[in-house]
Amino acid sequence: MKVLIAGGGIGGLAAALSIAHHGHQVVVLERRDAFSELGAGIQLGPNAFHALDHLGVGAAARQSAVHIDELRFMDGTTGQRVASMPLTGAYRTRFGNPYAVVHRGDLYQTLLDGCVAERNITLNTNCSVTRYEQNSEGVTALTDTGQRFTGSALIGADGIRSAVREQLVGDGAPRVSGHTIYRSVIPMEQVPQELRWNTVTLWAGPKWHFVHYPIARGKFLNLAVTRDDAAQDVVSGRPAERTHVLSEFPGLSATARQLLELGTDWRTWVLCDRDPVERWTDGRVALLGDAAHPMLQYAAQGACMALEDAVLIGQLLAGAGEDVPQRLEKYNSERYERCATVQQVARAMGEQLYHPAGDAAAARNAMLSSFTVDQLYDKVEWLHGACIGGAGGSR
């Protein structure tokens, strides 16, 4: 069987590996003129490494990742440490894998190398899929240049503004969250020694939060600072003046401010997501990753969900014949509830955990600080402990 994949990002390449490993030919259609990935840091929970192991690239992904010792939640205005969750010994034993951070480009290159080495995968650039046609025998993806690619199934992994989704779901443009994020990556040697923490640290403040962690095997520090500023215009990767970024966060505590001031060459995005939808399939066509369930970054699970999708769709297409539509429907039904929950949790985290002020912030601090480490592990069990196994359930 030949399977077409629209989109050569993290989700698309992961799906290509998964489907090819189960014996099918895969054709990846990437709209850009090269297979590459923009961006900076990305967090990978144990569930992501379970998926990467299924895809055969787990060992390579671990080599380029920084295995984090702790998730740390700080009050960004007072500098108080509110809560911390250790990610070493007991955590790794319980969840079976590390929690790690990686440069997005490093993870992408790991997946790309896997695809290049797989003889069942063909990679095509300059192929922007604009729509599809299908009948009982197959599906054809059409590109903006008039090319036609035909296969037994089409996986739309073409991102939050997916053309495949537009035809399949037809729900218009993504929802603009009203949150603006500024990102910078700086060499670790510019960071004072006492601030080179092997942690993912989040500083929460009134309508803003600041996250930082090491990436690229510890060579760089990733900075991401977000303001709930009611932004409505879509912005993607636009340069931002350092003075502007600093002026947007005047209430930062001393240590957080010191770290923020290290940032240079800032770029800004206005965050977008979509409401969950139950239908990701149309006959021989299915959505995956951000095309199916785009989410805000606040649960740090966007890439993890795409990797889980990829593993399951490969498993369910193993041995497929004329029953491709039924298998894709099963993929949709097994993934929908989990991914919809993560979408909703990500939104709620911004509102209820990261951005409260005054009494609401004090109540949040009291709640988080009351949890024991084991209770924190219990809270993330449903997410970090998930293992896409033979049936795609949780362990």
matplotlib code that plots the C-alpha trace (Angstrom):
import matplotlib.pyplot as plt

x = [0.0, 1.1, 0.4, 0.6, 1.6, 0.9, 3.5, 7.1, 7.2, 7.8, 4.4, 4.6, 8.1, 7.1, 4.1, 6.2, 8.5, 5.7, 3.8, 6.9, 8.0, 4.8, 5.5, 3.9, 5.4, 5.2, 5.4, 5.9, 4.8, 6.5, 5.5, 8.9, 11.9, 13.9, 13.2, 14.1, 12.6, 12.5, 12.1, 14.0, 13.4, 10.9, 10.0, 9.6, 7.9, 8.4, 5.4, 7.3, 10.3, 8.0, 6.8, 10.3, 11.3, 8.5, 9.7, 13.2, 14.9, 14.6, 18.4, 19.3, 16.8, 18.2, 21.7, 20.7, 18.5, 19.2, 17.7, 16.2, 16.5, 13.4, 10.3, 10.3, 7.4, 8.2, 6.2, 7.6, 6.9, 8.2, 10.9, 9.4, 9.8, 6.3, 6.7, 9.1, 8.8, 12.1, 12.5, 15.4, 15.4, 11.8, 10.2, 12.2, 11.5, 7.8, 7.3, 10.0, 11.8, 13.3, 11.8, 14.0, 14.4, 15.8, 16.4, 13.5, 16.0, 17.8, 14.6, 13.6, 17.0, 16.7, 13.4, 14.7, 17.7, 15.4, 13.3, 16.3, 17.6, 14.2, 13.9, 10.1, 9.9, 10.1, 10.6, 9.3, 9.8, 7.9, 4.7, 2.1, -1.1, -4.1, -6.9, -7.7, -10.0, -11.0, -13.1, -13.5, -10.1, -7.8, -7.1, -5.3, -3.5, -3.3, -0.7, -0.6, 1.5, -1.0, 0.9, -1.2, -0.1, -2.3, -2.3, -4.4, -4.5, -3.7, -2.5, -2.9, 0.1, 0.2, 0.0, -2.4, -3.4, -3.8, -5.4, -6.4, -8.2, -9.9, -11.5, -12.2, -13.5, -14.0, -13.7, -11.9, -8.9, -7.3, -8.4, -6.1, -5.4, -4.6, -1.2, 2.1, 5.2, 8.8, 11.6, 15.4, 18.3, 21.6, 24.9, 25.3, 28.6, 26.8, 24.7, 26.2, 27.4, 25.0, 22.0, 22.9, 20.1, 19.4, 15.7, 12.6, 11.8, 8.5, 8.0, 4.3, 3.0, -0.1, -1.1, 2.4, 4.9, 8.5, 10.0, 13.7, 15.7, 19.0, 18.9, 21.4, 23.2, 23.4, 25.2, 22.4, 19.6, 16.2, 14.1, 10.3, 8.3, 4.6, 2.1, -1.7, -2.1, -5.3, -3.4, -5.6, -3.3, -1.5, 2.3, 4.8, 8.5, 8.7, 11.8, 11.2, 13.4, 15.0, 13.9, 10.3, 10.5, 12.0, 9.3, 6.5, 7.5, 8.3, 7.1, 9.7, 11.6, 15.3, 16.6, 14.0, 14.8, 18.5, 17.8, 15.4, 18.0, 20.4, 18.1, 19.1, 17.7, 14.2, 11.4, 7.7, 4.6, 0.9, -0.2, -3.1, -5.0, -8.3, -11.3, -11.4, -13.3, -14.5, -14.0, -10.5, -11.3, -13.0, -12.9, -9.2, -8.1, -7.1, -5.5, -2.5, -0.7, -1.4, -3.7, -6.0, -5.6, -3.5, -2.9, -1.2, 2.3, 1.3, 1.1, 4.3, 2.6, 2.1, 5.0, 4.4, 0.8, 1.9, 4.4, 1.8, -0.6, 2.2, 2.8, -0.8, -1.7, 1.2, 0.1, -3.5, -2.5, -0.4, -1.8, -4.5, -6.3, -9.8, -10.6, -8.4, -11.4, -12.4, -8.8, -8.5, -11.8, -10.4, -7.3, -9.6, -11.7, -8.8, -7.0, -9.8, -10.6, -7.0, -5.9, -9.0, -8.3, -4.7, -6.0, -8.4, -5.8, -3.3, -5.8, -6.7, -3.1, -2.6, -5.7, -5.6, -1.9, 0.3, -1.5, -3.5, -3.0, -3.6, -5.7, -6.0, -2.2, -1.9, -4.5, -2.6, 0.7, -0.9, -2.5, 0.7, 2.9, 0.7, 1.4, 3.9, 6.2, 4.2, 1.0, 2.6, 3.5, -0.1, -1.3, 0.8, 0.4, -2.4, -0.1, 3.5, 2.7, 0.9, 2.5, 1.4, 1.6, 0.0, -3.5, -2.6, -3.7, -2.0, 0.1]
y = [0.0, 3.6, 6.2, 9.9, 12.4, 16.1, 18.0, 17.2, 18.5, 16.6, 14.9, 14.1, 12.5, 10.6, 9.2, 8.3, 6.3, 4.5, 3.6, 2.6, 0.3, -1.6, -2.4, 0.3, 2.7, 6.3, 9.5, 12.8, 16.0, 19.0, 22.5, 24.2, 23.8, 21.9, 19.6, 21.8, 23.0, 26.4, 27.2, 26.8, 24.6, 21.8, 19.7, 15.9, 13.9, 10.2, 9.6, 11.2, 8.9, 5.8, 6.9, 7.7, 4.2, 2.7, 4.7, 3.4, 6.7, 6.9, 6.4, 9.1, 11.5, 10.9, 11.7, 15.2, 16.0, 17.5, 15.2, 17.6, 17.2, 19.1, 21.0, 24.2, 26.6, 30.0, 33.1, 35.5, 38.7, 37.6, 35.1, 32.5, 28.8, 27.5, 23.9, 21.6, 18.1, 16.0, 14.2, 11.9, 8.5, 7.8, 9.8, 7.9, 4.6, 5.3, 6.6, 4.5, 7.3, 10.8, 14.2, 16.1, 19.2, 19.4, 22.0, 21.5, 21.3, 18.4, 16.4, 17.1, 16.0, 12.7, 12.0, 13.2, 10.9, 8.0, 8.7, 9.1, 5.7, 4.1, 2.7, 2.7, 6.5, 9.1, 12.7, 15.4, 19.2, 22.1, 20.1, 22.2, 20.1, 22.2, 19.7, 16.0, 13.8, 10.2, 7.3, 3.7, 2.7, 5.4, 9.1, 11.8, 14.8, 17.8, 20.5, 24.2, 23.5, 21.0, 17.8, 14.8, 12.0, 9.0, 6.4, 4.3, 6.9, 10.5, 11.8, 15.5, 16.5, 20.0, 22.0, 24.4, 26.1, 22.7, 22.7, 19.1, 20.1, 23.0, 20.6, 17.9, 20.0, 23.4, 25.3, 28.3, 30.1, 29.1, 30.8, 33.7, 33.2, 36.8, 35.8, 37.1, 35.0, 36.3, 33.8, 34.0, 31.5, 32.5, 30.7, 29.1, 30.8, 34.1, 32.8, 33.3, 30.0, 30.2, 30.4, 27.5, 25.3, 21.9, 22.6, 23.7, 26.8, 28.7, 32.2, 33.0, 36.5, 38.6, 37.9, 36.8, 33.9, 33.2, 29.8, 28.9, 25.7, 24.5, 23.0, 21.6, 19.4, 22.3, 24.7, 27.2, 28.6, 28.8, 31.8, 32.1, 34.8, 35.2, 38.1, 37.8, 41.1, 40.5, 40.4, 39.7, 40.0, 36.9, 37.3, 34.5, 34.9, 38.7, 40.3, 42.2, 45.0, 44.0, 47.2, 46.4, 42.9, 44.2, 46.9, 44.3, 42.6, 45.3, 43.2, 40.4, 39.5, 40.1, 36.7, 36.3, 39.8, 39.0, 36.0, 37.9, 40.7, 38.1, 37.6, 39.0, 38.7, 38.3, 37.0, 37.1, 35.1, 35.4, 32.0, 30.2, 27.0, 25.5, 24.1, 20.3, 18.6, 15.0, 14.2, 13.9, 11.5, 11.5, 8.1, 7.5, 10.8, 11.5, 14.4, 14.2, 16.4, 20.2, 19.6, 17.5, 19.0, 22.2, 23.3, 26.1, 25.3, 25.5, 21.7, 21.2, 18.3, 19.4, 17.5, 14.6, 14.2, 14.2, 11.5, 9.4, 9.9, 8.7, 5.5, 4.5, 5.3, 3.1, 0.3, 0.5, 0.6, -2.5, -5.1, -2.7, -3.3, -2.2, -1.5, 1.7, 4.0, 1.8, 1.7, 5.5, 5.9, 3.6, 5.9, 8.9, 7.3, 6.1, 9.5, 12.1, 12.1, 12.2, 14.9, 17.0, 16.8, 18.0, 20.9, 22.0, 21.5, 23.6, 26.5, 26.1, 26.1, 29.6, 31.0, 29.1, 28.4, 30.8, 34.1, 34.8, 37.9, 39.0, 36.6, 34.1, 33.9, 33.4, 30.6, 29.0, 29.2, 27.6, 24.8, 23.9, 24.1, 21.7, 18.8, 16.1, 14.9, 11.7, 13.7, 15.7, 12.4, 11.3, 14.5, 13.9, 10.1, 10.3, 12.4, 11.4, 7.8, 7.1, 4.4, 3.8, 0.0, -2.6, -1.0, 2.6, 2.8, 3.8, 1.7]
z = [0.0, -0.7, 1.9, 1.2, 3.9, 3.5, 5.5, 6.4, 10.0, 13.1, 12.9, 9.2, 9.4, 12.5, 10.7, 7.7, 9.9, 11.7, 8.5, 6.6, 9.5, 9.1, 5.5, 3.4, 0.9, 2.1, 0.0, 2.0, 0.4, 1.9, 0.8, 1.4, -0.8, 1.9, 4.8, 7.8, 11.1, 12.6, 16.3, 19.5, 22.5, 22.9, 26.0, 25.7, 28.4, 28.9, 26.7, 23.8, 24.4, 24.5, 21.0, 19.7, 20.8, 18.8, 15.8, 16.2, 16.9, 20.7, 21.3, 18.8, 20.3, 23.8, 22.7, 21.5, 24.5, 27.9, 30.6, 33.1, 36.8, 37.9, 36.9, 39.0, 39.5, 40.8, 41.8, 39.2, 41.2, 44.7, 43.5, 45.8, 44.9, 45.0, 43.9, 42.3, 40.8, 40.7, 37.4, 38.3, 40.1, 41.3, 38.4, 35.7, 37.4, 37.6, 34.1, 32.4, 30.6, 31.3, 30.9, 28.5, 26.5, 23.0, 20.3, 17.9, 15.0, 16.7, 17.2, 13.6, 12.2, 14.2, 12.5, 9.1, 9.3, 10.1, 7.1, 4.7, 5.9, 5.3, 1.7, 1.9, 2.3, -0.6, 0.4, -1.9, -1.6, -3.2, -3.0, -1.2, -0.9, -1.5, -1.7, -2.2, -4.3, -3.4, -4.4, -3.2, -4.6, -3.5, -2.8, -4.8, -3.3, -5.5, -5.1, -5.9, -9.0, -10.4, -9.4, -8.5, -6.1, -5.6, -2.9, -0.6, 2.2, 2.8, 6.2, 6.7, 8.8, 7.4, 10.6, 12.3, 9.0, 7.3, 3.8, 4.3, 7.5, 5.7, 3.2, 5.8, 8.7, 7.2, 10.5, 9.2, 10.7, 14.0, 17.2, 18.2, 21.9, 22.7, 24.1, 22.7, 23.2, 22.8, 22.3, 22.5, 22.5, 24.0, 24.5, 27.9, 28.5, 28.7, 31.7, 35.2, 36.6, 39.5, 37.1, 34.9, 36.3, 34.8, 35.2, 33.3, 35.4, 35.1, 36.7, 36.9, 37.2, 36.6, 33.0, 32.1, 32.6, 31.8, 31.0, 30.5, 30.2, 28.6, 25.1, 22.4, 24.9, 27.3, 24.9, 24.9, 27.2, 25.7, 26.9, 26.3, 27.9, 27.4, 28.0, 28.0, 26.1, 24.1, 20.9, 17.9, 14.9, 13.8, 14.2, 13.4, 14.1, 13.8, 15.2, 18.5, 20.0, 23.3, 24.9, 24.0, 25.5, 28.7, 29.0, 28.7, 32.0, 34.6, 37.6, 37.3, 40.5, 40.5, 39.4, 36.7, 35.5, 35.4, 33.2, 30.9, 30.4, 28.9, 25.9, 22.5, 18.9, 20.2, 18.0, 18.7, 17.9, 18.8, 20.0, 18.2, 18.7, 17.8, 19.6, 19.7, 17.0, 17.0, 13.3, 12.0, 9.1, 5.8, 4.1, 3.2, 4.7, 8.3, 10.2, 12.5, 15.0, 14.8, 11.8, 14.1, 17.5, 17.7, 21.3, 23.2, 24.5, 28.2, 28.7, 26.7, 24.8, 21.2, 19.7, 22.2, 21.0, 17.3, 18.1, 19.8, 16.8, 14.5, 16.4, 16.6, 13.0, 11.8, 14.0, 12.8, 9.2, 9.5, 7.1, 5.8, 2.5, 1.5, 5.2, 5.3, 6.1, 9.0, 10.4, 10.2, 12.0, 14.8, 15.0, 15.3, 18.0, 20.1, 19.9, 20.1, 23.8, 25.0, 22.6, 23.2, 27.0, 26.5, 24.3, 27.1, 29.9, 28.0, 27.8, 31.5, 32.6, 31.2, 32.9, 36.2, 36.9, 35.0, 34.8, 38.0, 40.1, 43.7, 45.8, 43.0, 42.7, 46.4, 46.3, 43.5, 45.4, 48.5, 46.4, 44.5, 47.6, 49.5, 47.1, 48.0, 45.3, 45.0, 44.6, 41.8, 40.1, 40.5, 38.9, 35.7, 35.5, 32.9, 30.7, 31.3, 32.0, 28.7, 26.6, 23.0, 23.0, 20.9, 21.3, 21.9, 25.5, 28.7, 30.9]

ax = plt.figure().add_subplot(projection="3d")
ax.plot(x, y, z, "-o")
ax.set_aspect("equal")
plt.show()
